[in-house]
Amino acid sequence: MTDTTLEDVERNLDRATDLEEEEALSVLRTTRQDLADLDTAADVDEERRRELEDRLDQRIRQVEERDAYDSGLGASMNPDEDEAP
């Protein structure tokens, strides 16, 4: 049984926003496991847990997309962006 709460999951989701890709993905994967462990807890609000699970999946996609954009894909898609005044 985990000592993680839905509030802990929510904090980790917010914290991952400011981390570099690898660290963010590591935090999010750990959070995914914590959330899965809460699936069987009787005292957990199942609707809120599912909402956090959806947010978690979305956050993982955002981090992966952010890294793809930052690594040059975005620059090649917007070549004039660096020349903006």
N, C-alpha and C positions, 0 to 999 in steps of 0.2 A: 504494500500500500504506500502511496506517495503522500508526502506532506504538502505537496503543491496545491494551491487553490486557484480558482478561476481568476482571482485578482492577480496572482503571480503570473499567470499566463498572459493576462492583459498588459502587465508591466513589461514583460519580455517582448511582446509584440511592439510596444512603443519604443523600447530600448533599441531594438534591431534596426529601427529607422536610421539611426545615426552612425551605425557601424559600417566598416568596410565589408565588401561582399562575403568573403570567406567566414569572417567572424559572425556576421549577421546570419548567414545560412546555418552555421553551427548552432547558434542560439535558437534559431527557428526550428531546427530539427530536434533539438533537445526539448523544446517547448511542445512540438508535435507529439513526442513520446509522452510527456507529462499529461497532455490533454487526452491522449489515448488511455492512459492509466486512470484518468478521472471518469472515463466512460462507464466503469463498473461501480463507481461510488454512489451509494444510495442517497447521500445528502447533497448531491450536485444538481443544480438547475439544468436539466437536459437541454432546454431551449437555448439558454445562454451559452452552454458548452458548444452546441452546434454553431451558433453565431460566431463564437471565437474560432472554431475550426475553419469556418469560411473565411474569416479575416486572416487567419494564419496562412491558408493557401494563397490568398490574394497577396499578402505581404511577401511570401516567397517569390511569387511571379514578379512583383515589383522590384525586388532586389536583383533578380536575375536580369530583368529588362534594363534596370538602371546601370548595371555593370556593362551590358552589351552596348548601351548608348555611350557610356563614359569611355569605353575602350576604343572609340573611333568610329563605330558604326554611325553614331549620330553626327559626327563631324563630316563623314562622307555623304550623309544624307542632306546636310545643311552646310555646304562648303563656304557660303558667304557669311556665316554666323560669326566667325572670328574677325571679319573685316568690318563689323558693325561699329558705328561711331560711339 
